[in-house]
Amino acid sequence: VPSPTKPLVTSENFKTIFNWQYPPMSETPRFTVEIKPYNLGTYKNVSTCVNISAHFCDVSREISHPLDSYWLRVKALLGSQQSEYVESKEFILQRHGKF
């Protein structure tokens, strides 16, 4: 199963979206997104973005501290197989968000 590509976090007026690209497949892939807040140090599922078919995930509610670093990652699932995770660059709302 190919991994998603071009993981990107964008934020405008506190609406923070994580999106990625995926090649067209004969069956519809599903995606699971995880987030790693700097202070937690480990990844956890984004509950609203488990087994989704969209190529994006609204993570606004996960970003609670504008000065903290966050990383996001996504994997693809096709049937019983899954891809490796692909990780975003570090995201800091105050530095990378637009207001």
Backbone as a printed PyTorch tensor [residue, N CA C, xyz], in Angstrom:
tensor([[[  0.8620,  -1.1920,   0.0000],
         [  0.0000,   0.0000,   0.0000],
         [  0.8980,   1.2410,   0.0000]],

        [[  0.7240,   2.1300,  -0.9780],
         [  1.5590,   3.3410,  -0.9800],
         [  1.2010,   4.2760,   0.1730]],

        [[  2.2070,   4.9670,   0.6910],
         [  1.9650,   5.9610,   1.7410],
         [  1.4060,   7.2380,   1.1200]],

        [[  0.6220,   7.9850,   1.8840],
         [  0.2100,   9.3150,   1.4110],
         [  1.4500,  10.1890,   1.1730]],

        [[  1.2970,  11.2470,   0.3870],
         [  2.4190,  12.1410,   0.0860],
         [  2.0280,  13.5850,   0.4030]],

        [[  3.0270,  14.4480,   0.4440],
         [  2.8690,  15.8910,   0.6320],
         [  1.9950,  16.2460,   1.8360]],

        [[  2.3310,  15.7280,   3.0270],
         [  1.5580,  16.1100,   4.2100],
         [  1.7810,  17.5850,   4.5260]],

        [[  0.6970,  18.3170,   4.7400],
         [  0.8070,  19.7590,   4.9410],
         [ -0.2240,  20.2240,   5.9570]],

        [[  0.2200,  21.0430,   6.8960],
         [ -0.6890,  21.6410,   7.8720],
         [ -0.8390,  23.1140,   7.5320]],

        [[ -2.0830,  23.5710,   7.3950],
         [ -2.3400,  24.9890,   7.1480],
         [ -3.3410,  25.4720,   8.1940]],

        [[ -3.2560,  26.7470,   8.5300],
         [ -4.1760,  27.2960,   9.5160],
         [ -4.5110,  28.7330,   9.1640]],

        [[ -5.8050,  29.0310,   9.1980],
         [ -6.2630,  30.3850,   8.9690],
         [ -7.3440,  30.7070,  10.0000]],

        [[ -7.1310,  31.7840,  10.7590],
         [ -8.0710,  32.1830,  11.8080],
         [ -8.4220,  31.0250,  12.7440]],

        [[ -7.4160,  30.3080,  13.1560],
         [ -7.5190,  29.1990,  14.1100],
         [ -8.1880,  27.9470,  13.5360]],

        [[ -8.5690,  27.9530,  12.2460],
         [ -9.0780,  26.7250,  11.6330],
         [ -7.8790,  26.0100,  11.0200]],

        [[ -7.4990,  24.8940,  11.6080],
         [ -6.2680,  24.2080,  11.2440],
         [ -6.5910,  22.8990,  10.5360]],

        [[ -6.0730,  22.7820,   9.3080],
         [ -6.3690,  21.6300,   8.4550],
         [ -5.0690,  20.9040,   8.1160]],

        [[ -5.0970,  19.6040,   8.2630],
         [ -3.9860,  18.7340,   7.8430],
         [ -4.4490,  18.0330,   6.5720]],

        [[ -3.6900,  18.2090,   5.4790],
         [ -4.0860,  17.5110,   4.2580],
         [ -2.9020,  16.8180,   3.6100]],

        [[ -3.2190,  15.9250,   2.6720],
         [ -2.2020,  15.1020,   2.0280],
         [ -2.7280,  14.6890,   0.6630]],

        [[ -1.8310,  14.1040,  -0.1310],
         [ -2.2230,  13.6160,  -1.4460],
         [ -2.1120,  12.1020,  -1.4760]],

        [[ -2.8930,  11.5180,  -2.3830],
         [ -2.8560,  10.0680,  -2.5200],
         [ -3.1850,   9.7090,  -3.9570]],

        [[ -2.4500,   8.7400,  -4.5280],
         [ -2.7130,   8.3940,  -5.9330],
         [ -4.0860,   7.7290,  -6.0840]],

        [[ -4.7200,   7.8980,  -7.2500],
         [ -6.0050,   7.2240,  -7.4890],
         [ -5.8380,   5.7010,  -7.3920]],

        [[ -6.7680,   5.0480,  -6.7260],
         [ -6.7260,   3.5970,  -6.5480],
         [ -8.0520,   3.0000,  -7.0140]],

        [[ -8.0210,   1.7090,  -7.3500],
         [ -9.2560,   1.0610,  -7.7810],
         [-10.2580,   0.9310,  -6.6350]],

        [[ -9.7570,   0.6910,  -5.4120],
         [-10.6700,   0.7190,  -4.2670],
         [-10.3760,   1.9510,  -3.4240]],

        [[-11.3780,   2.4080,  -2.7060],
         [-11.2440,   3.6490,  -1.9440],
         [-10.3780,   3.4450,  -0.7110]],

        [[ -9.2770,   4.1630,  -0.6290],
         [ -8.4480,   4.0530,   0.5720],
         [ -9.0960,   4.7960,   1.7390]],

        [[ -8.7600,   4.3550,   2.9330],
         [ -9.1720,   5.0330,   4.1600],
         [ -7.9100,   5.5590,   4.8210]],

        [[ -8.0700,   6.6010,   5.6210],
         [ -6.9100,   7.2290,   6.2470],
         [ -7.1320,   7.3780,   7.7470]],

        [[ -6.0480,   7.2440,   8.4930],
         [ -6.0750,   7.4810,   9.9310],
         [ -4.9970,   8.5000,  10.2650]],

        [[ -5.3940,   9.5170,  11.0250],
         [ -4.5150,  10.6310,  11.3710],
         [ -4.1820,  10.5640,  12.8590]],

        [[ -2.9160,  10.8400,  13.1690],
         [ -2.4770,  10.9440,  14.5560],
         [ -1.7590,  12.2790,  14.7550]],

        [[ -1.7860,  12.7470,  15.9950],
         [ -1.1210,  14.0120,  16.3330],
         [ -0.1830,  13.7780,  17.5090]],

        [[  0.9450,  14.4890,  17.4630],
         [  1.9030,  14.4250,  18.5810],
         [  2.1480,  15.8440,  19.0920]],

        [[  1.5250,  16.2050,  20.2190],
         [  1.8620,  17.4830,  20.8450],
         [  3.2430,  17.3740,  21.4910]],

        [[  4.0040,  18.4430,  21.4250],
         [  5.3620,  18.4200,  21.9760],
         [  5.3710,  17.9650,  23.4300]],

        [[  4.4240,  18.4810,  24.2270],
         [  4.4440,  18.1760,  25.6630],
         [  4.0370,  16.7290,  25.9540]],

        [[  3.3260,  16.0800,  25.0430],
         [  2.9400,  14.6800,  25.2430],
         [  4.0710,  13.7450,  24.8050]],

        [[  4.7000,  14.0920,  23.6680],
         [  5.8580,  13.3210,  23.2100],
         [  5.5310,  12.0200,  22.4960]],

        [[  4.2500,  11.6660,  22.4280],
         [  3.8480,  10.4600,  21.7060],
         [  2.6290,  10.7810,  20.8470]],

        [[  2.4370,   9.9490,  19.8320],
         [  1.2900,  10.1330,  18.9440],
         [  0.0210,   9.5770,  19.5590]],

        [[ -1.0970,  10.2420,  19.2550],
         [ -2.4120,   9.7150,  19.6250],
         [ -3.3580,   9.9460,  18.4560]],

        [[ -4.3810,   9.1030,  18.3490],
         [ -5.3620,   9.2390,  17.2830],
         [ -6.0960,  10.5700,  17.3840]],

        [[ -6.3800,  11.1620,  16.2250],
         [ -7.3270,  12.2710,  16.1580],
         [ -8.6880,  11.5980,  15.9820]],

        [[ -9.5210,  11.6460,  17.0260],
         [-10.7200,  10.7960,  17.0580],
         [-11.6600,  11.0330,  15.8750]],

        [[-11.6820,  12.2580,  15.3350],
         [-12.5810,  12.5560,  14.2220],
         [-11.9840,  12.1420,  12.8710]],

        [[-10.7560,  11.6320,  12.8720],
         [-10.0780,  11.3130,  11.6150],
         [ -9.4970,   9.8990,  11.6250]],

        [[-10.3100,   8.9420,  12.0520],
         [ -9.9270,   7.5360,  12.0280],
         [-10.7550,   6.8480,  10.9570]],

        [[-10.0720,   6.2070,  10.0060],
         [-10.7670,   5.4580,   8.9570],
         [-11.6450,   6.3570,   8.0880]],

        [[-11.1050,   7.5160,   7.7190],
         [-11.8550,   8.4660,   6.8880],
         [-11.4550,   8.3100,   5.4220]],

        [[-12.3340,   8.7270,   4.5150],
         [-12.0070,   8.6540,   3.0870],
         [-11.4840,   9.9890,   2.5480]],

        [[-11.7210,  11.0790,   3.2850],
         [-11.2560,  12.4030,   2.8460],
         [ -9.7240,  12.4680,   2.8900]],

        [[ -9.1690,  13.3890,   2.1060],
         [ -7.7160,  13.5910,   2.0760],
         [ -7.3220,  14.7720,   2.9550]],

        [[ -8.1360,  15.0670,   3.9510],
         [ -7.8320,  16.1490,   4.8850],
         [ -8.5010,  15.8540,   6.2130]],

        [[ -8.0360,  16.5740,   7.2380],
         [ -8.5610,  16.3780,   8.5880],
         [ -8.5200,  17.7210,   9.3000]],

        [[ -9.6490,  18.1360,   9.8540],
         [ -9.7000,  19.3710,  10.6380],
         [ -9.1710,  19.0650,  12.0410]],

        [[ -8.0240,  19.6280,  12.3590],
         [ -7.4000,  19.3640,  13.6670],
         [ -7.4580,  20.5910,  14.5820]],

        [[ -8.3440,  21.5230,  14.2660],
         [ -8.4340,  22.7720,  15.0440],
         [ -8.5810,  22.5010,  16.5360]],

        [[ -9.4100,  21.5450,  16.8950],
         [ -9.6640,  21.2890,  18.3180],
         [ -8.4890,  20.6060,  19.0100]],

        [[ -7.5520,  20.0750,  18.2260],
         [ -6.3960,  19.3870,  18.8100],
         [ -5.2690,  20.3550,  19.1670]],

        [[ -5.2760,  21.5230,  18.5180],
         [ -4.2020,  22.5040,  18.7100],
         [ -4.6320,  23.4590,  19.8180]],

        [[ -4.2390,  23.1580,  21.0420],
         [ -4.7540,  23.9320,  22.1680],
         [ -3.8150,  25.0640,  22.5940]],

        [[ -2.5450,  24.9630,  22.2660],
         [ -1.5790,  25.9850,  22.7020],
         [ -0.8690,  26.5800,  21.4860]],

        [[ -1.0790,  27.8760,  21.2060],
         [ -0.5260,  28.4850,  19.9870],
         [  0.9920,  28.5230,  19.9190]],

        [[  1.6640,  28.3770,  21.0740],
         [  3.1290,  28.4210,  21.0600],
         [  3.7620,  27.0280,  21.0240]],

        [[  2.9640,  25.9880,  21.1900],
         [  3.5080,  24.6300,  21.2480],
         [  3.7550,  24.0480,  19.8600]],

        [[  4.6880,  23.1140,  19.8060],
         [  4.9690,  22.3760,  18.5710],
         [  4.0560,  21.1570,  18.4840]],

        [[  3.5850,  20.8950,  17.2690],
         [  2.7820,  19.7090,  16.9960],
         [  3.3040,  19.0440,  15.7290]],

        [[  3.1850,  17.7380,  15.6780],
         [  3.4550,  16.9950,  14.4590],
         [  2.2200,  16.1580,  14.1570]],

        [[  1.9160,  16.0020,  12.8770],
         [  0.8000,  15.1570,  12.4700],
         [  1.3250,  14.0970,  11.5390]],

        [[  0.6440,  12.9560,  11.5330],
         [  1.0130,  11.9200,  10.5880],
         [ -0.2390,  11.1930,  10.1450]],

        [[ -0.1360,  10.5990,   8.9530],
         [ -1.2900,   9.9180,   8.3620],
         [ -0.8190,   8.6310,   7.7000]],

        [[ -1.6660,   7.6190,   7.7680],
         [ -1.3950,   6.3780,   7.0430],
         [ -2.6340,   6.0150,   6.2420]],

        [[ -2.4160,   5.2370,   5.1850],
         [ -3.5070,   4.7710,   4.3300],
         [ -3.8190,   3.3210,   4.6700]],

        [[ -5.0990,   2.9730,   4.5810],
         [ -5.5410,   1.5960,   4.7800],
         [ -6.3260,   1.1610,   3.5480]],

        [[ -5.9330,   0.0210,   3.0050],
         [ -6.6310,  -0.5600,   1.8600],
         [ -6.9710,  -1.9970,   2.2160]],

        [[ -8.2460,  -2.2610,   2.4110],
         [ -8.6250,  -3.5970,   2.8440],
         [ -7.9610,  -3.9090,   4.1740]],

        [[ -7.2440,  -5.0110,   4.2420],
         [ -6.5890,  -5.3820,   5.5070],
         [ -5.1400,  -4.9000,   5.5630]],

        [[ -4.6920,  -4.2010,   4.5270],
         [ -3.3060,  -3.7300,   4.4930],
         [ -3.2380,  -2.2510,   4.8390]],

        [[ -2.0670,  -1.8340,   5.3220],
         [ -1.8870,  -0.4110,   5.6090],
         [ -0.4960,   0.0420,   5.1980]],

        [[ -0.3950,   1.3460,   4.9580],
         [  0.8830,   1.9260,   4.5480],
         [  1.6850,   2.3130,   5.7800]],

        [[  2.9200,   2.7550,   5.5340],
         [  3.7010,   3.4070,   6.5810],
         [  3.0820,   4.7860,   6.8210]],

        [[  3.3140,   5.3200,   8.0190],
         [  2.8990,   6.6950,   8.2910],
         [  3.7900,   7.6670,   7.5300]],

        [[  3.2330,   8.8130,   7.1630],
         [  4.0270,   9.9170,   6.6460],
         [  3.7590,  11.1030,   7.5710]],

        [[  4.8560,  11.7850,   7.9650],
         [  4.7690,  12.8010,   9.0110],
         [  4.8930,  14.2070,   8.4350]],

        [[  4.1110,  15.1330,   9.0210],
         [  4.2090,  16.5360,   8.6240],
         [  5.4660,  17.1530,   9.2300]],

        [[  5.7840,  18.3440,   8.7570],
         [  6.8060,  19.1400,   9.4240],
         [  6.2190,  19.6500,  10.7360]],

        [[  7.0940,  20.1360,  11.5950],
         [  6.6480,  20.7310,  12.8510],
         [  5.6590,  21.8560,  12.5580]],

        [[  4.5910,  21.9140,  13.3530],
         [  3.5910,  22.9780,  13.1910],
         [  3.4340,  23.7290,  14.5040]],

        [[  3.5970,  25.0510,  14.4330],
         [  3.3720,  25.9380,  15.5850],
         [  2.3590,  26.9780,  15.1340]],

        [[  1.1960,  26.9790,  15.7810],
         [  0.1070,  27.8400,  15.3270],
         [  0.5290,  29.3020,  15.2120]],

        [[  1.2290,  29.8200,  16.2340],
         [  1.5770,  31.2320,  16.2010],
         [  2.5300,  31.5600,  15.0510]],

        [[  3.4190,  30.6010,  14.7140],
         [  4.4100,  30.8550,  13.6700],
         [  3.8560,  30.5570,  12.2740]],

        [[  3.0730,  29.4920,  12.1230],
         [  2.6670,  29.0320,  10.8040],
         [  1.2330,  29.3940,  10.4240]],

        [[  0.4310,  29.7880,  11.4250],
         [ -0.9670,  30.1320,  11.1330],
         [ -1.0880,  31.5230,  10.5680]],

        [[ -2.1860,  31.7430,   9.8300],
         [ -2.4960,  33.0830,   9.3210],
         [ -3.6840,  33.6070,  10.1100]],

        [[ -3.6080,  34.8880,  10.4520],
         [ -4.6910,  35.4860,  11.2440],
         [ -5.2060,  36.7560,  10.5850]]])
